[in-house]
Amino acid sequence: MRRIWGISSSRLNARDERVARTSRSRRATLGLRVGLALLSAIAIGGLTPAWAQTETESKPSLVPSQAEAIYGKYRLRDGETLEQLRLHYATLGSPHRNAKGEIDNAVMVLHWTGNSGASMLTPEYIKSLFADGAPLDARHFYLIFPDNFGHGQSTKPSDGLRAKFPHYGYNDLVDLQHRLITETLRIGRLRAILGVSMGGMNAWQWAEAYPDQVEAIMPVVSLPVPVSGRNLLWRRMAIAEIRNDPDWQRGDYTKPPLGFTQAYMLLRMMIDGVPHLQAAIPDTKAAEGFMAAIAKQNEQSDPNDLLYSLESSQDYDPEPDLAKIKAKVFALNFSDDEFNPDELQILQSRMKSVKNGSYVVQSGSSKTFGHLTMAHPALWAEHVREFTQEMETSPPVQAAPKP
């Protein structure tokens, strides 16, 4: 496929943005339950449905190194502080240094809401993106997988503070990622950032906040605009529903608030691809298997962690500064993603402001998973290869000279 940085090619539009636009009605009475469902579902580690797995995945040949960075008396942007903040991260590969002694092959890989770097280190992710011959081959790239603040093995509400945990935003996440990269790992400039969903949103923020410290970004299933419309409404409804539930007990609950599991089931129906569900659930037995598998996944969630992670998106707004981005941008979305609906043409219109950018909207099918296609990198790995090939063959974007 031919791509032109800075504009979208007609061939791209013909092949990758072919999608039948179908009007889908929504029942207003399900609004609160669907919102709550998304709250749980995007935060579960195992997004691949167990009922859809037909083979046992082999143990990955690459074993990531695990580490932690500790920052004392850390102050967040709103002024709240933590006596000690722990940021967990994993790495694959080894740093390479250029003639100046600078690390020049670092790629940061960022996870989605409520998850952790481990979600990007599954056997499928390793085989599709990081193994020998894969687009981000760990023999050539130094890959860094942070657990964002509030997530995974990093400091989070469920560690003990619960509802007394300081509130954070996406800007705080990016601040801590930057501190990890520049202070802890002593990397002056990232070769690239690959981010998925929330991680893709963070990638947009990085390209604006640190234009001379990242050469290229690939945001996947994300949009460079504030969370708004249906996406914002369900978040606010979900947050209110949990906080107003008597079982929440102002964050000191002894059991998850009522309705969590049923809501999660509705979410999985909404977040998955419509053609995929039609093919995968032909009868009652298959539907019951779907419900049982996702109910099991829901047991891993913590309501306080989820509430904080959802509220953290309120400060996300890269739209005003898109024209200031220096990095190469290759954005990837999926046409069957109901949470970034392609019918609104938001990605297409905003990419016109990005000087050195291109995008692909990959067509959905019965073999894709809507927004959850992010958890199946084998389905979009070739676009990552396009991104890395362009990154390798084009001259690097020059950083501004130091004063």
C-alpha positions in Angstrom: 0.0 0.0 0.0 1.3 3.4 -1.0 1.3 6.0 1.8 2.2 9.7 1.6 3.4 11.4 4.7 1.3 14.5 5.2 -1.7 13.5 3.1 -3.8 10.4 2.8 -3.4 8.5 -0.5 -6.4 7.6 -2.6 -5.3 4.0 -2.6 -5.5 4.0 1.2 -9.0 5.3 1.1 -10.1 2.8 -1.4 -8.7 -0.3 0.3 -8.6 0.5 4.0 -11.6 2.8 4.5 -14.2 0.7 2.7 -16.9 0.2 5.2 -20.7 0.0 4.9 -22.2 2.6 7.0 -25.2 1.2 8.8 -27.4 3.1 11.2 -27.5 1.4 14.5 -30.2 2.2 17.1 -29.3 2.3 20.8 -31.7 1.7 23.7 -31.4 4.6 26.1 -32.4 2.5 29.0 -29.2 0.5 28.7 -27.0 3.6 28.9 -25.9 3.3 32.5 -25.3 -0.4 32.3 -23.2 -0.1 29.1 -21.2 2.6 30.7 -20.4 0.5 33.7 -19.5 -2.3 31.4 -16.9 -0.4 29.6 -15.5 0.7 33.0 -14.7 -2.9 33.8 -13.9 -4.3 30.4 -11.2 -2.0 29.2 -9.4 -2.5 32.5 -9.2 -6.3 32.5 -5.8 -7.9 31.7 -7.2 -10.7 29.5 -9.2 -9.0 26.8 -9.0 -11.9 24.5 -12.2 -14.0 25.2 -11.4 -17.4 26.5 -14.2 -18.9 24.4 -12.5 -17.6 21.2 -9.2 -19.2 21.9 -8.8 -22.5 19.9 -5.1 -23.1 20.5 -2.8 -23.0 23.5 -0.2 -20.3 22.9 3.4 -21.3 23.2 5.6 -19.8 25.8 7.3 -16.7 24.3 11.0 -17.1 23.6 11.7 -13.5 24.8 11.7 -12.9 28.5 11.4 -9.3 29.5 13.5 -7.7 32.3 11.4 -6.2 35.1 12.4 -3.1 37.1 11.0 -0.3 39.2 11.8 3.4 39.5 11.1 5.1 42.9 10.4 8.8 43.1 10.2 10.3 46.5 7.8 13.1 47.5 6.3 13.2 44.1 4.0 16.2 43.3 1.3 15.8 40.7 0.1 18.7 38.5 -2.9 19.5 40.8 -0.6 19.9 43.8 -1.4 16.6 45.5 1.6 14.6 46.6 2.8 11.0 47.3 5.5 10.3 49.8 6.8 7.6 47.5 5.8 6.8 43.9 6.7 3.5 42.3 6.8 3.2 38.6 7.2 -0.4 37.3 8.5 -1.1 33.8 9.7 -4.0 31.7 12.2 -4.0 28.8 13.1 -6.2 25.9 16.3 -5.9 23.9 19.4 -3.9 24.6 20.3 -0.2 24.2 22.5 0.7 21.3 24.7 3.8 21.6 25.8 6.0 18.7 29.2 7.7 18.3 28.2 10.3 20.8 27.4 7.6 23.4 23.6 8.3 23.2 21.0 5.6 23.2 19.5 5.7 19.7 17.2 2.6 19.4 14.7 3.1 22.3 11.0 2.5 21.6 8.4 3.0 24.3 5.3 0.8 24.1 2.2 2.1 26.0 -0.8 0.1 27.2 -4.5 0.9 27.3 -6.7 2.1 30.2 -6.7 0.2 33.4 -4.2 -2.3 32.1 -0.4 -2.6 32.3 2.7 -3.2 30.2 2.1 -6.9 30.6 -0.9 -6.6 28.2 1.7 -5.7 25.5 3.9 -8.7 26.4 1.5 -11.5 25.7 2.7 -14.4 23.5 0.8 -13.0 20.6 2.2 -9.5 21.0 5.8 -10.9 21.3 5.4 -13.1 18.2 3.7 -10.5 16.1 5.7 -7.4 17.0 8.9 -8.1 19.0 10.3 -11.5 18.1 13.0 -12.2 15.5 12.0 -10.8 12.2 8.9 -8.9 13.6 8.4 -5.2 13.0 9.9 -4.1 16.3 12.5 -6.9 16.5 14.0 -6.8 20.0 17.4 -7.7 18.5 17.4 -4.2 17.0 15.2 -2.1 19.3 15.4 -1.4 23.0 11.7 -1.7 24.0 10.4 -0.1 27.1 7.0 -1.1 28.6 5.9 1.1 31.5 3.0 0.3 33.9 1.4 3.7 33.9 0.9 5.4 37.3 -2.4 4.1 38.8 -2.0 0.8 36.8 -0.4 -2.6 37.0 2.5 -2.9 39.4 2.9 0.8 39.7 1.5 2.8 42.6 -2.3 2.7 42.4 -5.4 3.2 44.6 -5.9 -0.5 45.5 -2.4 -0.5 47.1 -4.1 0.9 50.2 -5.1 4.5 49.9 -8.2 3.6 47.9 -10.5 6.7 47.6 -7.9 8.8 49.4 -5.5 8.3 46.5 -4.4 11.5 44.8 -6.2 12.3 41.6 -4.1 12.2 38.4 -4.6 13.0 34.7 -3.1 11.9 31.4 -0.6 14.8 31.7 0.7 13.3 34.9 1.1 9.9 33.2 3.1 11.5 30.4 5.2 13.5 33.0 6.1 10.2 34.7 6.8 8.4 31.4 9.2 11.3 30.5 10.9 11.1 33.8 11.4 7.4 33.5 12.9 7.8 30.0 15.1 10.8 30.6 16.2 10.5 34.2 16.0 6.8 35.1 17.0 5.3 31.7 19.0 8.4 30.6 17.6 8.4 27.1 17.6 11.8 25.5 15.5 10.9 22.4 13.1 8.1 21.7 13.3 6.4 18.3 9.5 5.9 18.5 6.4 5.4 20.6 3.8 2.7 19.9 0.7 3.4 22.0 -2.7 1.6 22.1 -6.0 3.3 23.1 -5.0 5.4 26.2 -1.4 4.7 25.2 -2.1 6.1 21.7 -3.5 9.2 23.4 -0.4 9.5 25.4 1.7 9.2 22.2 -0.2 12.3 20.8 0.6 14.1 24.0 4.3 13.2 23.9 4.7 14.4 20.3 3.4 17.8 21.5 5.0 18.1 24.9 8.4 16.9 23.9 8.7 17.5 20.1 12.5 17.1 20.1 12.6 14.0 22.2 10.6 11.5 20.0 11.2 10.9 16.4 8.0 9.0 15.4 4.7 7.9 17.0 2.2 5.3 16.1 -1.1 5.9 18.0 -3.5 2.9 17.6 -7.3 3.1 18.3 -7.2 6.7 19.5 -8.2 10.1 18.3 -6.4 13.4 18.7 -9.3 15.2 20.2 -10.8 15.6 23.7 -13.0 12.8 25.0 -16.5 14.0 24.1 -19.9 13.0 22.9 -21.0 9.4 23.6 -17.5 8.5 24.8 -17.6 11.2 27.5 -21.2 10.6 28.4 -20.8 6.9 29.2 -17.8 7.6 31.4 -19.6 10.2 33.5 -22.7 8.0 33.8 -20.5 5.0 34.8 -18.6 7.0 37.4 -21.8 8.4 38.9 -23.4 5.0 39.0 -20.6 3.5 41.0 -20.1 6.4 43.3 -23.8 6.5 44.1 -24.1 2.7 44.7 -24.4 2.0 48.5 -22.0 -0.9 48.1 -19.2 1.4 47.0 -19.0 2.8 50.6 -17.1 5.9 49.5 -14.3 3.6 48.2 -14.1 1.4 51.3 -16.2 -1.4 49.8 -15.9 -5.0 51.0 -17.3 -6.3 47.7 -17.5 -4.7 44.2 -20.6 -2.5 43.7 -23.7 -4.3 42.4 -24.2 -4.7 38.6 -20.5 -4.8 37.8 -20.6 -8.3 36.1 -23.8 -7.7 34.1 -22.6 -4.4 32.9 -19.3 -5.9 31.9 -21.2 -8.4 29.8 -23.0 -5.6 28.0 -19.7 -3.8 27.4 -18.1 -6.8 25.9 -21.0 -7.0 23.4 -20.5 -3.3 22.6 -16.7 -3.1 22.5 -16.3 -6.2 20.2 -16.8 -6.2 16.5 -20.3 -6.6 15.2 -19.4 -9.0 12.3 -17.2 -11.0 14.7 -19.9 -11.5 17.3 -22.4 -12.5 14.6 -20.1 -15.2 13.4 -18.8 -16.3 16.8 -22.2 -16.6 18.6 -24.6 -18.5 16.4 -26.7 -20.0 19.2 -27.6 -20.0 22.9 -24.8 -22.3 23.9 -22.2 -20.0 22.4 -23.8 -16.9 24.0 -23.7 -18.6 27.4 -20.1 -19.5 26.9 -19.3 -15.8 26.1 -21.1 -14.7 29.2 -19.3 -17.2 31.5 -15.9 -16.3 30.1 -16.3 -12.5 30.6 -17.8 -12.9 34.0 -14.6 -14.7 35.0 -12.5 -11.9 33.6 -14.5 -9.3 35.6 -13.3 -10.8 38.9 -9.8 -9.2 38.3 -11.0 -5.6 38.4 -10.9 -3.1 41.2 -13.5 -0.4 41.2 -11.3 2.3 42.7 -8.5 1.7 40.2 -11.0 1.9 37.4 -12.7 5.0 38.6 -9.4 6.8 38.9 -8.3 5.6 35.4 -11.5 6.8 33.8 -11.4 10.2 35.5 -7.8 10.7 34.4 -8.8 11.3 30.8 -10.4 14.7 31.6 -7.3 16.7 30.8 -6.7 15.1 27.4 -6.8 17.6 24.6 -4.0 17.4 21.9 -6.1 19.1 19.2 -5.0 22.7 19.5 -1.3 21.9 19.0 -1.4 19.2 16.3 0.3 21.6 13.8 3.3 21.9 16.2 4.1 18.1 16.1 7.6 17.5 14.6 7.6 13.7 14.8 6.4 11.4 12.0 2.9 10.2 12.8 1.3 7.0 11.5 -2.2 6.6 13.1 -4.1 3.4 12.9 -7.8 2.9 13.6 -10.3 0.2 12.9 -13.5 0.7 10.9 -15.5 -1.6 13.3 -14.4 0.3 16.4 -17.6 1.6 18.0 -15.7 3.8 20.5 -13.8 5.7 17.9 -16.6 5.7 15.2 -15.1 6.1 11.7 -18.4 7.5 10.5 -17.6 10.8 12.2 -14.4 11.2 10.1 -12.5 12.7 13.1 -9.2 11.1 12.4 -9.3 12.0 8.7 -10.1 15.7 9.4 -7.6 16.2 12.2 -4.8 14.6 10.3 -4.8 17.5 7.9 -3.2 19.6 10.7 -0.3 17.1 11.1 2.6 18.2 8.9 4.3 14.8 8.7 1.5 12.3 9.2 -0.4 9.5 7.6 -3.1 7.2 8.7 -4.9 3.9 8.0 -8.4 2.9 8.9 -8.3 -0.9 8.7 -11.5 -2.5 7.6 -13.3 -4.7 10.1 -14.6 -8.2 9.4 -15.9 -11.3 11.1 -12.3 -12.1 12.0 -11.6 -8.7 13.8 -12.8 -7.5 17.2 -13.8 -3.8 16.9 -11.9 -1.7 19.5 -10.6 -5.0 20.9 -8.6 -5.7 17.8 -5.9 -3.8 19.7 -5.4 -7.0 21.8 -4.8 -9.1 18.6 -1.7 -7.5 17.1 -1.4 -10.3 14.5 -4.3 -8.6 12.7 -2.4 -5.3 12.3 1.3 -6.1 12.6 1.9 -5.4 8.9 0.9 -1.7 9.5 3.5 -1.6 12.3 6.0 -3.0 9.8 5.1 -0.1 7.4 5.6 2.3 10.2 9.1 1.0 11.1 10.2 0.7 7.5 9.3 4.3 6.9 11.0 5.2 10.1 14.2 3.4 9.0 14.3 4.7 5.4 13.4 8.3 5.9 15.9 10.8 7.3 15.4 11.4 11.0 13.6 14.5 12.1 16.2 16.8 13.5 16.0 18.0 17.1 16.3 21.7 17.8 19.8 22.7 18.8 20.5 23.0 22.5 20.9 26.6 23.7 
